[in-house]
Amino acid sequence: MVENRTRPISRVKPATVFSTVAIGAVTASIVAAGGPAMAEPDYPSWSEIEQAKQNEQTKQAEIARVGELLAGLQQAADAAVQASMEADEAWRVAIDQRDRAAERERTLGQQADAADAVAEISKMRAGLLAAHLAKTAGADLTAELVFSGQDATELLQQLGMASKLGEQSHDVYMQAVADRNTADSLRDQAAEAAAERERLAALAETRADEARDAADAASAAVAVQEQKSTELYAQLAALKDTTAELERQRVEGQAREAAEAAARAAAAAAAAAAAAAAQQAAAAAAAAQQPASPGGSTGGSSGGAAPAPAPAPAPPNAGAVETAIWFASQQLGEPYRLGGAGPNVWDCSGLTKVSYAQAGIYIGTHSATNQYRTLAGRGLAVPLSQIQRGDLLFWGSGGDYYHVAIYLGGGRIIEAPRDGVPVRNYFIWGSPSAAARPAG
């Protein structure tokens, strides 16, 4: 299992953020996330709010302006949070690669040790046989044949035996050379694996530093967003004669509805694509069954029938699902830590990995990307339009995923989201791009 990182992420205290980070920190978070730099927003003063209330048209314009500022703050914070999640996953991938290289180094080392032992035995056999050959055929057998009184047949037998011993000695020698070459090759490979492991270990340290910086930037952006939003909600409430809490609930509710609508739209698009593919395959299959024309061709395409659509995913094993969800639910409120896989700290893929391990299901290594690829490789990927309780949702694109969570049903998930936010039961945020069914 991947161990926890050795360099803890530094914490940014809100008081420090409020006193030393100007609103430009939101801009900085966007730049850290890879976006363009923007000018510092022009936030309204309370005197401007009071003046706007005197004129209905001006008031409505100011309401729209405050709403845009709130949306911009949220977008900046979201971009910084996503950049932090991506940096965390890059560290997990580097650790995964480092651990694989370490395991390869260990395996090759064991194989090289065993090959060394075999090579030493082969060397001893060759030496013993050579000594035996020298003792048996060391004399000049031709001279003995001419000058001794021994029976010529016996001498010829000795000569034949010496020749066979020579051939055998040569074979044993060649085997000893081959065994030594094998051992040396394995030792060289082990050394290369050690160098690769050291390179990946250094890369993991670099990724750890990047993850720490990204987490700090996200914390700063979120702190600024929360601080400025509090004042903006109060100004919005003053303009609309409501309360700041009601305005916050309204905006957060709209954001939640927008996320749910985006998830439904993605699911509908996936379902439509699947239906279109199935219809096309059915049409191709029907065309392939048409009787041959007089010219000998069928009514189907020249390329042959299209492949049959993939079967619908199997329903999940309810027992395994509930075991995993029960375990994950026991961790609610426990803190996030990059590399955390229990017992009291978690990150996203650590929580999903250990939760399903409680049900006896291996879902991959300590990495969202690896978990999706592992499950998809088993044929357990499912369309977003068909997700069920217990499925894993993945955020990312292009086969690389920076976040994973367990779907609870009803548009909600359980997740270990990011630094500073504990394990939580939350609505589906953003736009998950893939899903898989570990208990399928």
CORSULQUI-V60432 format. One line per field, one symbol per residue. burial: I if it has 9 or more other C-alpha atoms within 8 Angstrom, else O. Layout:
burial=???
This chain:
burial=OOOOOOOOOOOIOOOIIIOOIOIIIIIIIIIIIOOOOOOOOOOOOOOOIOOIIOOOOIIOOIIOOIOOIIOOIIOIIOIIIIIIIIIIIIIIIIIIIIIOIIOIIIOIIOIIIOIIOIIIOIIOIIOOIIOOIOOOIOOOIOOIIOOOOOOOOOIIOIIOOIOOIIOOIOOIIOIIIOIIOIIIOIIOIIIOIIOIIIOIIOIIOOIIIIIIOIIIIIIIIIIIIOIOIIOIIIIIIIIOOIIIOIIIOOOOOOOIOOIIOIIIOIIIOIIOOOOOIIOIIIOIIIIIIIOIOOOOOIIIIOOOIOOOOOOOOOOIOOOIIIIIIOIIOOIIOIIIIIIIIIOOIIIIIIIIIIIIIIIOIOIIIIIIIIIIIIIIOOOIIIIIIOIIIIIIIIIIOOOOIIIIIIIIIOIIIIIIIIIOIIIIIOOIOOIIIIIIIIII
